[in-house]
Amino acid sequence: MAISPTRSLHSHYTSPDRCSVTSIFTRPDMAKIKQILDMPSEEMARYFGVSPSLASGWLKGTRKPIGPARKLLLLLERNPQLAEQLKSL
């Protein structure tokens, strides 16, 4: 997306329709998600299509979920009722 010369760079990054910095770096609460899903980390790894060591790292806090996995985890954290629907996929 090009920025027009009449529009400042600052206004581009502070536009109200952009997401905030805190929402970009929000980490899912993995303990809460593990409780919601009620499954061991190995099963959680299969569920999210990641390696067991990565899922374990998420739970220990040594690794952070990124990309679509992060979005899905945040969605589960905020809407626990989705867990059963996602398990059935």
Secondary structure by P-SEA (a helix, b strand, c coil): ccccccccaaaaaaccccccccccccccaaaaaaaaacccaaaaaaaacccaaaaaaaaacccccccaaaaaaaaaaacccaaaaaaac
